Amino acid sequence: MRLRTPLALLGAAVLVLTGPPLLTTGSGAETGTQIPGLRFMVPNTPGGGYDITARTAAKNAEDAGLTHDIEVFNLPGAGGTVGLARLVSEHGNGKLAMSMGLGVVGAVHSNDAPKTLADTTPIARLTEEPDVVVVAKDSPYKDIKQLIDAWKENPGKLPVGGGSSPGGPDHLAPMLMARAGGLTPKDVNYIPYDGGGELLASILGNKVAFGVSGVGEYLDQIKSGELRLLAVTGPERVDGLDAPTLREAGYDMDFTNWRGIVAPPGLTDAERDKLTNLVTELHDSKEWKESLKKNGWHDAFLTGDKFGEFLDAQDKRVVSVLKELGL
């Protein structure tokens, strides 16, 4: 079974749209990207994928001269739904945006959140990336087959950690991996953490047998040798990393995650357009292109109503996949 996106269980492909031609001259004034007082919320703890994405985007936008003094702040809790509730409560605030992705889609369901992404203003999908399967450097598991063979013998005694709530990418990836490896997903002992930063400490401290998270979150630890990389979940190997895809290793699946930006409801057309302009100019900047390459992210740019339609489809697919996996 081929999974090109986290929730494309039935073989749906990701629609990747490119942005418009580069318009900026670097000042940000000509294209209406300057938003004084812009704040960028991260709905989980520092060090996770949303945090890295937000801080990278803010720095790249400032370095490209698109806007200045963006404040990035963390408001963790309940898989991102605490931040989501805060965002929705800021009705009409055109100077607030939130970093998010599939994890928030899943957390809305697993936490029975009163507010959903349908209550927000969709701005853009930015990136797509594979997950990585990692263990601590002193782990007894030297390759992915060794790990999955041990996992099959006693699923409950090999806890897997992920940086998202049930229904999010770091939960769905090991569940699909388990099924491909001959395990029953219901038997998997999954331990959720509020982002990759919290998860990292548990992997290094051997509180979980292995972890699953976005490739961009753990590149430094993999390259330094703190983490041993066993496999990547995408359809292709990651440049610069010596690890097979799960499909290469004999497990019939592949899986990728995505991240994007939403804003509060009730924005004027002008406020929404300014945020969209800023993100579009960021997407076209050399700074952002360099960050994509550095972090192992794939360009998955999609804006406005089309991104809103994508969010709606992802919400429906979360439910569909969890039902099919018996979760």
N, C-alpha and C positions, 0 to 999 in steps of 0.2 A: 504493500500500500504506500503510495507516494503522498506526502504531506508537504506541499510547497509553502503553505502558511500554517501558523499554529492551529487554525481551526478549519483548514480546508480538507476535512476528513473525506469528503466525497470527490476530491480531486480538483476543487476550484483553484484557479491561479490568481496570484496577486496582480492587481492592476497597478502598474508603476507608471506614473505620469511625470513627464519632465516639466520644469518650470519655463516661464517665458524668457526671452533673451535678456541678457544682462543689461540693466538700465542705469545702475547707480554710477555716480562719479566719485563716490566715497564720502560725500558730505552728509548724505541722508536727507537733505532738505528738498532736493529736486523731485524725489519720488515719494515724499510724505512718510518717511519711516521714523522720524524723530518723535519719541514718546517720552517726554520728561516725566520722571517719577514711576517708570514702569517697574512692576514687581513680578517676579517669576516664582510661583509656588512649586515646591517639590513635595508630593504627598506621601513620602516615606523618609527613612533615615538617611543621613549622609553616606556616600560611598556606593549607593545602589545605581541602577541603570537610569532611573528618572533624574537622579541627582547629577550624575555625570553628563547626561544629555543637556539638562538645563544650564549647568555651569559652563559647559562647552559652547552652547548656543549663545549665551550672554557674552562670554569673552570674545567669541568670533564676531558678533554683531558690533561690539564696541571697537574691536581692532579694525574692522572694515569701515568704521565711521558712520554706521547706520543709525545708531542712537548711543546714548551715554548713560552711565551710572545706573545700570540695571541692578536691582536688588534681588538676589536669589535667597529664598528662605525655605526651611523645612517645616512641614506640619504633618508628622507621621500619625498613623493609626488606622486600624481595621482595613489593612490592605489598600489604603489610598482613599477610602470612602469618607474619612474625617476631612481630608483636604477637599474632596469633591463637595461635601456639604457646605464647607466654608466658601468655596468658589461660587456655588449656586446662590448662597445668601448675599453675595456681593452684586446684586442685580444692578446692571447699568454701569458697572465699573470698567471702563475701557483701558485702565492702566494696570490690570491684573490678568495674568495668564497662568496656566497650570501645565506642567509636564506630566504626561500620562501614557498609557498604552494598554495592551491586552490585560495586564494584571488588574487594572481598575475595572475593566469590563467583567472579569470573573469575580472580583471582590464584591461588586454590587449584588450579585446573586448569592454568594456564600455568606454575606453579612445581612441579607435582606434590607439593604440600604434604602432609606426613604427617597433619596435623590439619585437619579441616574444620569448617564451621559446625554440622554435625550433632553435633559434640562439645561444643558450648556450650549455655548456658541462654538461650533467646530471651527477651528482655524486651519490646522494642517497635520497631515501625517508626514513625518520626517524620514524615519529610518526603518530598516528591516535588518535583523541579524540572527545568526544561529545561536543556540545555546551551547554550552560546553558541559561535559561530564568530568568533574574533577574530584581528586582525593588529596589528602594531606601528603606531604613528601615522604612521611614514614609509614604510609598505608601499606598493607600487605598486597594490595591489588596493583599489579603491574600493567595490565591491559584490560580492555573492556570485556573480553570474553571471560577472563578470570573473575571479574566483578559480577557479571550477570549469572555465571554458573553458581557462584556463592549465594547470590540473591535468590535464585530459584530454589535452593535447598531450604532456605528459611527466610522468607520475605519479611516477616515481622521483626527479626533480629538484626536486619540491616536497614536502619532508618536512612531515608534520603531527605536532604534538606533543600528547600527552594525559597527564593526571595519573593514569593507571591502567595496569595490566598488560594484555596481551592478554586479551580476554574481559570486561574491565571496561567501564564506561559510556563513558569518553573514548576507548576503542578502538572499541567497537561503533558509536558515533554516526558517526564519519567513514567507517567501512566501509559503513554503510547509506547515508550521504550519497553516497559514491562510486558505489555501485550505482545509486542514483536519478539520478545525474548522467551515467551512461553509462560509468563506469570499471569495471574489473575489480578487486574488492577485493584480490586477491592481488598486484596491481601497486602497491598503495599503500605508500609508505615511511613507516611509522608509528614514531615514536620515543617510547617510554614514559618517564615521569618519576614519581618517587615523591611524587605529590600536586601540587596546583595551585600551591603555593609554588615548587617547583623549576621547574615548567613556565613560570611567569611570567617568570623571568629569561631563559629561552631565547627566548621570544616577543619580549621587549623588545630582546634582543641579536641578533635576526634569525638565530638558529641554526635556527629552523624557519620555514617559509613562513607557517604559520598554526597556531593552537592551538584545541583544543576542551576546554571545561571547564564546570563548573557555574556558573550565572548568579550565585549568591551569592558566589562566590569572587572575581569580578572586577568587581563593581559599582563600587567606588571608582575603579579604574583606567579603566573605561569612561567614567564621569562626569567624571573629571579630564582626559580626552583622551589619556592614555598609550596606551590601546588603542582601536582602531577596531572597532566591532561591525558584523559583516556580516550575521548572521542568528541566529535562535534556533531550536532544534530541536523545541520543543514545538508542540502544536496551536494555541496562541494566542500573540499578541504579549505581551511582558512590559510591564506598566504602567511608564511613565516612561522606557522605552528606545525609541529610534527605529530599529527594525530589523524587517524582515519575518520571518515564519516561513519555513522552507524550502519548505513547501507553497505559500505565497503566491508565492514566487519561482519556482515551476514545477517543484519537485523533490518527487516523490510519496513523502513519508515524514514522520513526526514521531516524536519520541523524548523520553522523560523518564527521569530517574535517581531513585533513592530512597536514604534513609539511615536507620539505626536504631541500636539498642543491644543488645548481648549481654553475658552474664556467664559466669563460669567454670562448669564442670559440678559436680555434687555439692552444690548448694545445698539447704538445708532448705526446706520449704514456706514457713516464716516468712521466711527470707532472700529468697527469690524474690518473695514477696508484698510485702515492704517496698520492694524495688527497683521493682516494678511500680506500687505505690502512689505512690512518689515521681515516677515518670515520668508517671503519669496526672494527678496534681495539677499537675505542670509543664505538661502539655498544656492544662489548663483555665485556667491563670493568664493574667492580662492581659499580664504581661511576655513570655510566650512568644508570645502572639498578635501582639504588637507586633513581635517579632523575625521571625516568619513574614513579615509584610508588608514589613519593612525589607529582608530578604534575598531577596525574590522566591521564597520557599519556599511550596509548597502543603501543606496539612495532609493527612497520609496515615496517621493514627494507627491502629495495630493492635497488640494485645498478646498475650502468652502463647502458647498452643498454636496459635492462628490465625496468629500471626507465624511460628511454627515451620513450619507447613504452607506458608506463603508462601515461606520460605527454601528449603524442599525443592523447590518448584515452580520457583523462580528458578534453582536449581542445574541442574535438568534442562533448562531452556530455554537456558542458556548453551551447553551442549553442542549442543543442537538448532540454534541460530542460527549458531554457528561452523561447523557442518557444512554448513548451507545456503549460507553465504557462501563455502564452499570454503576455510575457514581452519583 
